[in-house]
C-alpha cells in the first residue's frame, strides 16, 4: 500500500472527485480527515473509506469562511495526530449565464473557495509539514490553463500559479506541492448523473473522464513515486483543447 501510515486531509470529499480520492487513499492505507459543509453529506464517503480498515474523521467545514480556517485545520490535525498529505479538492463551479459574470458576489464567493482558501490552507499546511516534510495536491482545472473571462476560470488559473510559486518556496523544507487539472469529468458538478452515458463525441478520448481516473493521478502525486515532482500541474481532461 502506497500510503500506509500516512495521514491525509481531503477537502470537499462528500461526492465526485473528492469522494473518489478519499476511497483511493483509504485503499492505499491512509488515515483520513474529510471535510464538507455538513457532516451528514459525508456519510457515504466515510463508510466507503472506513471499510478499508483506516481511521476516518468527518469534519464540517465551510471553506468560504476564512476566519475560522485555523481552528478547523487544528481540529483536523488533532483528529489525525499529525498531517502528511493535504488535498485541496473543494471547489465551486458557477459559470455565468449571458452577462451575469459581472455579479460581484459570484466573484467573491468563487474566489474565496476556489483560490483564497487554497492559498491560505496550502500555506498553513506547508508550515505544519516543515519538520517532517509532506505533500500538498491542489485541484485546479483545464479551464485554468487556457485563461477564461469568468470567475471559475480565473480562480483555477490562480491555483496553477500559486501552486508553482509555493512549491518553490517550500521545496527546501521537504514539502512537495503540485496540482491536478481535470477537464470534463463525470460528476454532478459537470451536470452528469449516474446512468447517463459517458460518451462525449467532442473530446478526443470520446468520453468524460471518471473521478477515479483523476484520483489515480492525485494518488501518484501524493505517493513517493512522485518525490521528484515539484510545482507541476498534471492535466486529466480526455484530450480536451
N, C-alpha and C positions, 0 to 999 in steps of 0.2 A: 504494500500500500504506500503510495507516494506521499501522503500527508499524515502518516501515523504519528501521533503525539503532538501535532500542530493544533494551534488554537486560532480560529478564524471568526472574524466579524463580517457578516454579509448584510448590506442594507437592501431594503426593498425585496425581501425574499418570499413574499406571500404568493407570487404567481410568476408565470412566464420565465424569463431568463434567470431571474433571481432564485426561483424555486429550483430550476434545473441545476444551477451552480451549487446550491445547498445540498441537493441529493447527491451530486457527483463528489463533492468534498467529503460528505459523510461516508460514502462508499470507499473513499481513499483513506479513511481513518481519522479525519479532523474533528475535534470538538467544535461546536458552533454556537455563536450568538447571532440570532436572526432578528432583523427589525422590519416593522411595518407600522402604519399609522395606528393599527389596533392589533392587540394580541390575538383576538378571535380569528382574524383573517389569516393568521399564520398556522392555524391548527393542522391543516392538511400537510403543509411542508414539514412541520415539526414531527408529525407521525411518520412520514416517509423517511426522514433523515434518521430519526431515533431507531428505526427498525434495523439500522446497520450497526447498532451497539455503541454509538457515540453519545456524548452528552450534548443536549441541545437546549438552549435557553431562548425563549421568545421575549422580545422587548418591544414595547410600544414606543415609537419614536417618530415624531413629525419633523422631518428634515427641513421643512420651511422655517422652523423656529431655530434660529441660530443661537439665541440667547441661552438655551438650556443644553446645547451640544456638549459642553464639558461634563455636565452631570450625567448625561446619557452614556457618553463614552466611558466614564468611570464605572458606571453600573455594568456595562458590557465586559470591561476588563476584569472587574471583580468576579463576575459570574464565570469567566473563562479561566481565571487565575493567571492572566497574562495575555499577550497578544503577539502572534507570529504572522498573521495574514489579515489584511483588510481588503475587502472588495466593495468599492463604491458603485453599487449597481442601481440604487434607487434613482428614478427619473420620471419626468412627465413629458408627454408629447401632446401639445395643443397647437397644431398648425392653424394658421389663420384662415378664415373664410372671407374671400374677397379682400377688402382693405382693412379687415379687422385687426391686423397685427399692430396697428397704431395704439392699441389699448395698453396703457402704461401698466395697469395691474397685471395683465398677462405677462408682460416682460419681467416685472418684479418677481412674480410667482415662479416663472420658469427658471430665471437666473438664480434665484435663491436656492432652489432644489438641485438643478442640474449642474450648476457651476460653483456658486459660493459655498454650498455645503461640502462639495467635493474638495475644494481648496482647503477649507479650514479643517476638515476631518483628515485629509491627507497629511497636512502639516502636524496635527496633533498626534496622529498615528505614528508618523515617522519619528517624532520626538520620543515616543514611548519605546520605539524599537531600537533606539540608539545603542543601548547596552548590549543587546544580543543579535541585532540585525533582524530583518524581516522583509516582507513582501507586500506591496500595495498594487492592486489592479483596479483601474478606473474604467468604467463603461462609457465609451464615447459613442460615436455613430458615424457611418459613412457620410451623412449629411454634414458633419463637422470637418470633413476633408475637402469638400467642394466649395464651401462658402455658400451661405444662403441668407436671403433678406428676411428672416423671421427669427423669433426668439429661440426656438428649439435649435436651429442650425447654428446660430451664434453661440449658444451655450455649449454645444458639443465641440465647436471649433475651439472654444476656450479650454475645454477639458484636455484636448490634444496638446495644446500649448503649455498648460500648466503641468501636465504630466512630464513633458520633456524637460521643462525648467526645474521642477522639483527633483526629478531623477538625478540631474547633475548635482544639485545641492546636497542630496542625501546619499549619493553613492559612496563617498568616503566613510560614511557611518555604517556601511553594510546593508543599507535599505534599498531594495530594488523596487522601482516604480515604473509601471508600464500601463498601457491601455489596450482595450479591445474595441473595435469599431464595427458593430453589427450593422447590417443593412436591413432589407425586408426579412423579418423573422416571423414565423407562425406563432404569434402571440395576440392576446386580447388587445394590447396597446396598438397593434397594427390593424385592428379590425378583423382579425382571424379568430374563428371559434372552432372547437373540436367538431369533427365531422365534415368540415369544409375541405375541398381539395387543396392540396399543397401546390398544385400547378400554377406557375406564373410565366406564361409564354414570353413576356418581355424581358426576362432575365436569362443570361447566357446558360445558367445551370438548368433553367426551365422550371424551377420550383423555389418556394420560400426555403430559407434555412430553418433548421429546427433549433429550439432553445438548447437542446442537448449538445448540438454541434458548437454553439457558442461557448457552452460550459466547458467543453473539452479544451478549447483554446485558453480559457481562463485558468483551468487546472494546469495546463502546461506552464503558463507564466508564473503560477503560484508555487510550482514544484522546483526542485533542484535541477531539473532538465534545462531550465531557462536561466541558470545562475549567471550567465554572461550577457543577458539581455537587459538593457537599461534604457529607459526613456523612449521606447518604441511603441508604435501603435499597430496592432495586427488587425487586418480587415477580414470580416466574415460576412460577405454580402452576396453570395451566389453570382459573383461577377458583375454586379450592378455598377453601371457607369455613374 
